[in-house]
Amino acid sequence: MSLPAKVLVANRGEIAVRIIRTLRTMGIASVAVFHALDADGRAVREADEAVELTGDTPVGSYLDIAGIIAACQATGAEAVHPGFGFLSENADFAEQLAAAGITFIGPPPAAIRAMGDKIESKRLAAAAGVPTLPGSDGAVADVDEAVAVADRIGYPVLLKASAGGGGKGMRTAADAAACREAFERASSEALASFGDGRVFVERYVERPRHIEVQVLADAHGTVLHLAERECSIQRRYQKVIEESPSPAVDAATRERIGATAVALARAVGYTSAGTVEMIADEQGGFWFLEMNTRLQVEHPVTEAITGIDIVAEQIRIAAGEPLAFGQDDVQVSGHAIECRIYAEDADAGFVPATGRLGLVRFPAGPGVRIDHGVIEGQDVSSSFDPMIAKVIAHGPTRDEALELLRDALHSTVLLGVVTNTAFLARVLAHPAFRSGETHTGFLDDHAAELAPVAPDVELERCLVAATALASPRFDQRLAAPEPLAGMGEWRP
Amino acid sequence: MSRSFDISIGEGDAFSVDVARHGDRATVTIEGRPYHGSLRPAGDGYELTLEDRTERLWLFVAGDTVWLHAFGQAWQAQLVDPVERSRATAVSGDTATAPMPGTVIAVNVEAGAAVGAGQTLVVIESMKMQSEIIAERDGVVDRVFVAIGDTFDRGAALVALEPLDEPEEG
C-alpha cells in the first residue's frame, strides 16, 4: 500500500487546520468540509479544496455520513481523517467508508465498538490485565442490586452510565439512601442523553489524578506507548490543562502503565493512535477508566516530548505502513504543558461566551506551539464547541515549560469575546499547580484563590484612560481649540 | 462645557471621565482629576502614555464596549452615557434576558399569565447545559419573545412582564 494522494478532513476548527498542516508536509492534498457558518474559516482557507455540507443543524453537517462520502467521491479523496469528536468514534462511519472504498484513518470498527461501551471495555481491560476498580459485574439490574453492590465494595461509590461521557449520567453516593437516589437520577439522565439507561457501580476514588497513556499500533503487530499525559485540571468534566510527563509518574510507573495500555490495545486488535485513560489515587494505584479510539485534543504535549507527529503516524498506519521505530526509540525529552483556550466566562461558572473576535494576536517563539482555527473578525457562535485555541509550551523542565506557557498566555491577545485565558494563567501560577499537587477537583478546591483580582488603582487608571482615548464617543463633540485645551493643564 | 461619560473596567466602579484633545496629546479628566496622556499606534498595537507611565496595549472598540489587552491579560471596559442610562433603568427587572447564548427547550408561560417570583418562565440549553430562566418578581406576562427551538445570543430578551406602574406620559 502507498500513502493516499488526497485526504478529506471531516472536522472543523483548530484540529482540521492541524491535520491539514501535516498533510501538507507529507505532500498529500487536503479536502476540507464545512458548514456555511465556517465558510470563511481558517480550515477552509488552508485546505487545497473545500466542500460545503448541509445539515439540519451546524453540528449535524459534520455528522452527515452520506454527505462526507459524496464529498470524497466528488474530490477523489482516498482517505478520511475524522479528527476528534463528530464522527471520530463512529464505527458505522468507518464501515460505510470502507464499503465505499475509502480508507478511515483510525482503528478498526470492531475496536471502536468494543471500547465505546463502558461496561464491555471494562471487562476487556480486566481480561487484558489492566487494573479495574471494584464494582458491579456489568450493569446493575435495578436499584436494589446497585445498593447491594455498593454495600459490598464500600462507600463512597460512583454510579456511571454505560453509554456515558462528559459527566452525564454520573453520580456519587456516600451511603445507601444516597445510592438509591443516585441510581434513579443517573439512569434517567443516561436514558435521556444516550437512549441507554444502563448504569454500573464502582468504587469512588477520592482526589484522583486523570492519567492517560498514548498508544500507537500498526497493522503488523507493533504496539507502542508514547508515555503518559496528566489531564487532572478539568471543569465540567472537561480537561483544560494537560501535560506530559505527569509529575506523579516515575520511569518505573511509566513502564508499568504503558505496558498495560499496550496489552489492552493488543487484546482488541487495535491499530492507529488511541488513548487508555486511567485514574490514579494518592497512593499510586492506577485503574482503567476508558479507551478513546481516536486522536485526543491534548496530543500536542506528547508530540512535543517525543518528537513524533501522531497525525502523520495515523496516516502511515492507515496506509498499511509499519511503524518505523520501536519502543526503545521513544524517548521522553523535557516537559510539555497545554492550555485550552475556550470562549467562556471562567469567573461565572464557565458559561460559554459568544461574539466577534475583533483582534487576534498569538505569540510565537522557541518552545511555543499554537494550534488554532480562528481568523480575526470571525464570529464565535454557540453552534459549536467553544474551544478557540491550544497554547502548548515545551521546556527542558516542568518549571521552564510553566514559565514559557505563562508568558505565552500573557501575550495571547483575543479581544471581542470573553475567554478563559487569564484564568488559565492564574491556574499555572497557583502554588499547588506549580508543585504538581493536581487532582480532578483542583479547580473546585481552589476556586477562591483562582478568582480574578481587580486591577490596582494605577492599572485601572491606565485602562480607563486608554478606553477614553480609544472611544469615538468623545470625538462626537467639537475638539477643544488649542488655547482652551491649554486650560485643561491647569491643576488645582 | 462638554458632557462626560462613565467608564468601568470589568466589575469595577464607574469613573466619570472627560477628554480634551490638543493635537495628538490629550487631557483625560477622571473623577475631576486631570491626567496628561496620549494613545499612539505602536507595532501591531498601541502605546499609552499617562503622565510618566508608558504601557503597550491592544484595543478593540465594539461600540460602547472597549476591549483592552494590557498587563498580560484582556479587560473589558464599558462606557455609559449617564443621560442614556437614566432613561433605560426604568425597563430593567421587567424583562428576563438570556445569561448566555443558546436554544429554547421549553416555554412555560404565555402572555397574560400571572407568575410568582422564582417561577420558571423558560428553559434554555447552551453547550449541553440546561438552565431555567425564572421570574424575578411577581407579575403578569406581557410578552414572550421566543418559541421552542429558537436560538438567541447572550442578553437577548426572553420574557417581559407588564410594568408594575403605568409609565407616565412623556
Interface residues (C-beta under 8 A of the other chain):
Chain A: G166 K168 R236 V351 P352 A353 T354 G355 R356 G358 L359 R361 S381 S382 S383 D385 P386 L409 H410 S411 V413 L414 L415 G416 V418 T419 T421 A422 A425 P452 A454 P455 E458 L459 E460 R461 C462 L463 V464 A465 A466 T467 A468 L469 A470 S471 P472 R473 F474 D475 R477 A479 A480 E482 L484 A485 G486 G488 E489 W490 R491
Chain B: S2 R3 F5 I7 I9 G10 E11 G12 F15 V17 D18 V19 A20 R21 H22 G23 A26 T27 V28 T29 I30 P34 Y35 H36 G37 S38 L39 D44 G45 Y46 L48 L50 R53 E55 L57 W58 L59 F60 V61 A62 D64 V66 W67 L68 H69 A70 F71 G72 Q73 A74 W75 Q76 A77 L79 D81 P99 M100 P101 G102 T103 S126 M127 K128 M129 T151 D153 R154
